[in-house]
């Protein structure tokens, strides 16, 4: 059943994770860009969380103003290149393209966007410079999409910016948590280098901020603080056997794949628990790593999955099988996992109920939990006066991204509970403006 | 049974699809290949004293992803010895006795004209075409458009030719002139058998933004070229109409040239009075094979309309091409948007709002993108239907019942027209115009 052989080298790994949105060549970009209608008040712009002026950047590609096109993109979104690749464009800009209404293929906006941004990145063409130093210092915790975007924007406004990052690379889940067929590490990091080279923010890597003392020091030294800390590790299932060997969180699994590539050992039989996009990614990735039987087990029906339809299709095409209306009861095994005990479920008047006596066991060598990440509640508890909502997300002003502790601003997954790179990029940029307004009493 | 064969001013051909005098007709080899592919005639690349050409000769205008919407060249007439061309004319006529081979000519002196006409007749040419159109290079030497722009000189040379020629003569006109009827009438006065038009338009197709030289570039410089291709068709069609309606030139056969690429173009030229058409750019773009589309399309048109010959529909559009003053002012159309087809691009809104008459409204709800027509503001200009990217989505619907007709000419006769600056008879009196506040809504605080 499996279409993929186990990758034995980095080269084979990249072959199995062939890029879903390969770079356009000049000719393809020329023809594709010419199809754009230049809609009035274009719906693709409305659908983009960062509001990129898409018809304009496409027109600029068409007229041979590639640098201007990249500037249009970066003016709205500091993760311009990454978003072209990792955004779920089918449900955002490309899903809003008016061509869809006449069953015409929508404009390939994501790939056109990369076509423009990759040129300035590869030629290291400078588009921005730091604003005149205004003497203010801002600390950013977390170098993910929100943190880096906030840093870039603040630098253009003349702030000194220091970022504290727990890991050893910038861009957060873009480099650590994206399915490898969406974007390569090299491409993600090239954009980060490109931005840092122009704007000169400081990043302290391997520097997690986790205790009260660190926070007090930061509060003393900086004029405002932006929290772009994202989410924590995969949450425990709370099932017997959760701690067995080869039971791994999806986020941790993807990170291992992206960092160690073919060196990650994926056994023959894999069960992925969950129905969101991360579950789809994990299933698809297991197939591409050479697993023979990959089962996507979700406790509700297929139609109730949180994942985008095209992500499920992608997982199915890679060889994964869906198993619906099953709830895990126990993870079995002697030391290492050997199977999962499920019980069947059904929906009664919208309520999920287990079907008594329907327990069954499915064998496997690995369980990937794509059932959600923990929140960074422990860190937030250390910050005075910062309100959280019931899901332990930071409460912020939706325009300025200021938290209820006025010195703290926040954005990205820590605020929205887990969304796309593009949402983090938007929040970080907006928060920078919020900080600027607050500091200057605008 | 539809028959495409023609007799154009005494030149017979199996169909009206001819190759214009240009690079595709440079050799007997090309012309035989073209006849084999289905072309009915060919006007040989202009013969004269052989020239020397530059390298880098063509330039083009692309429109978005469409290549060569407009095309120009700075190539001169034939650079091959006359004897070679004459020998090949003989060869072509041997293989294709029923196809039309026309020799295009451009020389200076009367003696040269007489000599080259005899040579071409001896080689078996079916007709002659006088090149008074070329707007680059040759005109600097007193030939080509230099003749086409001087009706008196043109008439004199046509006179020399008519005295010497025993085969039909077509005079090819330059469009680089204010009134095409001036050289047209001169050609008729000189005794020409037929007219062909248009030759190319003097043009600069673009400037290289790094070298600041015009295209096509010749070692860092350029010169004006001759412009042709689909972009020039509308201008050429109007010139054809001018001659087809002029009381002096209207009985002279016209061979139509300018941007012909498909069967519709051919039919349009014929409907405006042409007895044959000539094609160059389309062949330079797609090769001789495109004649299949021309032939199939014209034949189907003839079958659908019940025509047996080209003559059956030649000139049929001419009575409908009138002066503005004779158009019916009572005719009224308004735009109609098919909401089933509309994709919500709102190009019609932007065009009407900014570019025309503010007669299209948005819903005011971001989720409802289908605009609507404000019928009382709609003047029936067609703009929205022209910009709409969806087939048959915006149509113009007739609102008058067709019983009334009143023209500007008639109103003038009655004294029923505006004559003073604020005349109450002004057509736009009471037209809706939004307020200044609506125009400057993003500058709310602007002081006046």
Contacts between the chains, C-beta under 8 A, distances in Angstrom:
chain1	res1	chain2	res2	distance
A	30	B	65	6.5
A	31	B	65	5.0
A	34	B	64	3.9
A	34	B	65	3.7
A	35	B	65	7.7
A	37	B	345	4.9
A	37	B	347	6.2
A	37	B	389	5.4
A	38	B	347	7.4
A	39	B	344	7.8
A	39	B	345	4.3
A	39	B	346	5.9
A	39	B	347	6.7
A	40	B	345	7.1
A	40	B	346	3.7
A	40	B	347	6.3
A	40	B	349	5.5
A	40	B	350	4.0
A	41	B	346	6.2
A	41	B	362	8.0
A	43	B	344	6.9
A	43	B	369	6.6
A	46	B	366	6.6
A	62	B	64	6.5
A	98	B	343	4.1
A	98	B	344	5.2
A	98	B	345	4.6
A	98	B	369	7.7
A	99	B	343	6.9
A	100	B	343	7.9
A	101	B	342	7.7
A	101	B	343	3.9
A	101	B	344	6.6
A	102	B	341	7.4
A	102	B	343	5.4
A	102	B	390	6.0
